Amino acid sequence: MPRFEDNILGLVPKQEWLDVGNNLVINHPGDPTDELIGDIHTDNLVAYWESLAAEYNIPLMAQFHGFDTEAQTTFRAPIDTHNVEKGLIKVKINQSERMRALLRSGVQNEDLYDYVINDGIRLADQVIMRSKVAKNELMATGKVTIKENNLDLTVDYGVPQAQTGLTLDFGPGASAPVDEQLEAIVSAALAKGVTINGIMLSRAMLNKLRKADVIQRAINGNAMAGVLVSNADLRAYLNEEYGIGDIKVNDSTYGVPGPVVNGRPTVVQKRLFPVDKVTFYGATNGKLGDGLWGDAPESDVAQLMDAKGSSESPFVTISQWVEKDPAVLWTKASALFMPALYNPNSLFIATATNTPAEG
């Protein structure tokens, strides 16, 4: 039977938390953004970011030289490390308060172990969800903002403003048909050396494309204008005409704390990826970047405080400590995380609009 450490009720052995912190990230149910921006643990976020940026820069051309002439000196591409080490995510829970409530409800001491582990899993899951919110914000805006808990940071990945302020107009008063707008975005990317090979959008935006009369005529002929294009036919059309073969429909959601109603907390549901955005991307081997997980501060100071951390480095560090006055056992999940984008020119982000007909 599992035993609490040091005979302290609720204190879980550090190896248990290590397994939780690693397995949850590796095996966590993903959203479509995880396929483009993965998860990697590194001991040095800045150094890893710099190596990624250097690896995926457009290669420079060397020049021919005459014999007995000095070689041209090249340069290193400047690397902006942004606020990459500011991405500390953490959350904690009063474990003693939780256990007292369970004991009053008739839960036996030997059953408390699973409840404590599940609390740790829920805390780690909240940390992981914040990482997914950051990835999706990068996909939808080209930036990551951290405006919470007295922080006000913007991680700017250098995606040009001309690429983040695009529109895709489905209205009858649009200046160009939808197919020409798609072609313009693909051509603009090519001019930057990027081949668009995928889009991320909501199902609502996918259906707008299926309902666009110019696309209906292009796929099924003029006589079929007004007839909804099938999902499969639209995907084939986008692939054949524009090289967009990877279509990721993203309607994933998450929750944030809402107001307390009648003494009970509520949860407000939000979308990970905006319903009105269409992000065009040029992925390299199916990837746009990596989610970099570093060592949380608890990993560095575990030996300097009465915390049950671990000398090993999981993606999410789960630690516990006891306060003596008042007597409280705390459980906390924390991680250092920031998504990295290989190529700032790989994203072209459009917002759907609907311009009415003139007159």
Secondary structure, DSSP 4 states (H G I P E B T S, - for coil): ----GGG-TT---HHHHHHHHHHHHHHSPP-THHHHEEEEE-S-HHHHHHHHHHHTSPPPPP----TT-PPPP--PPP---TTGGG-EEEEEEEHHHHHHHHHHTT--GGGHHHHHHHHHHHHHHHHHHHHHHHHHHHHHHSEEEE-STT--EEEE----HHHHSEEEE-STT-SS-HHHHHHHHHHHHHHTT----EEEE-HHHHHHHHH-HHHHHHHH-GGGTTSPPPHHHHHHHHHHHH---EEEE---EEEEEEEEETTEEEEEEEESS-TTEEEEE--BTTBSEEEEEE--HHHHHTTTTTB---SS--SSEEEEEEEETTEEEEEEEEEEEEEEES-GGGEEEEEEE-PPPP-
